[in-house]
Amino acid sequence: FFFFFLMIRRPPRSTHCISSAASDVYKRQVYNEKSLGNLLEERLGAQSFLIGSHQFKRSDYTLTNSRGHALRCSFFEPSDCQRICQVLPCAVFLHGNTSSRLESLPFLRFLLPSNISVFTFD
């Protein structure tokens, strides 16, 4: 147990310059939502789509937290004519660092036909 703790502890403060340089590189690679927001929406696909013979829809939302930061969200669910009941289970998809909502797309073909809606956010 102690060995594992040593592996995950914070690096010493003496590496601050290296850490700062790495942070600057990361900040340049992070998506600028204003310039790439439309590109992401295009890559998410159509608002209404088919998987097999079933029709599904995507709704996009923007939520604002208490600090004023915007969270861009997508909710995938069966279309109204294909919904089997009013309330469905929902999988909340959390992506990793430097990723986006696009990472949830491969899972839709398994979850949506199983009547599990999907909520994902950036």
N, C-alpha and C positions, 0 to 999 in steps of 0.2 A: 504494500500500500504506500509506504513512504517513497519508494522508487517512482511510482506513478505520479505522486505529488511533485516530485522534482522535475518530471518531464513537462508538466503543464504550468509551472510557475512563471511569473513574469520575468522577462530578461532584465539584466541589471541596467540601471540608469545610464551607465557609461556608453551604451549604444544609442543614446538619444539622437545623435547626428545621423546615424544610419537609418534609424527608425523614421526620422523626420523626412529624409530623402525618399524613402520608400513610400511614405504617406503622400508626398507631393506627386509622385508618379501615379499612385492610385487615384488621386483626386483628378488628374488629367484624363484618366480612362473612364471615370464614372460618367454615365449617360447624362447629358444635359437635356432635361425633360422638355424644355421648350423647343429645342431644335430637333430632337429625335422622337418626341411624343407621337407624332403622326405616323412615323415609320413603325413604331411598336404596334400601334393600332392596326396598321395594314398587315403586319406579320401575324397578328392574332387571328386573322381570317374574317370571314363574313359574320354578320350578326346572327344570321340564321343558317344552319348547316345540317347535313345528313351524316349519320354514322349507320351504315347498313341501310335499313329501311325506316329508321327512326329519325325524327326531326328534333333538333335541339336549338337553343338560342343562347346568345351571349349578351349580357347587359353590363355596361361599363359605368362605374361610379367614381367620384372623387370624394374622399372623406378628409376632413380637416381635423387634426388633433388639437389639444389644448395649447400647444406651442405655435400653432398656425401653419404647421407643415402639412402638405397635401399627400395623401396616399391614393394612388391610382389603383382601382380595383376592377376585377372582372368576375362575374357570376355566371356560370354555365349551368343550364338546367333544361329539362325537356320542354318543348314548346307546349302551349296551353292545350292543344288538341291531343297531345300524346301523354300528358301527365296522368299518372294512375291514381294519385291522391293529392290532397292539398299540401300536406307537409311531407317532405322527403328528407332523408339523412343528407348531411353535407360534409364533404371533405374540405378542410381548410389547407391549402397548399402554401407552404412557406419555402421560398427559394433561398439559396445561399448567397454569400457576399459576391458582389459584382455580377449578379444574375438578374433575371427578370421574370415576369409572368409567363413568358414563352416556355419556360421549363415545365409548365404544367400540361402543355398540349399533348405530349405522348400518353399521358395518363387518362385523358378524356375518353379515348376509345374503349377503355376498360370500365371506367366508373360510370359514365353516363348511361350506357345500355343496361347497367345494373340498377338503375333508378337511384343513383347517388349523385346529387348535385355537387359542384366544385366551386369554391370561392378562393381566389388568389389575389394577391396585392403586391405592389412595389413600394 
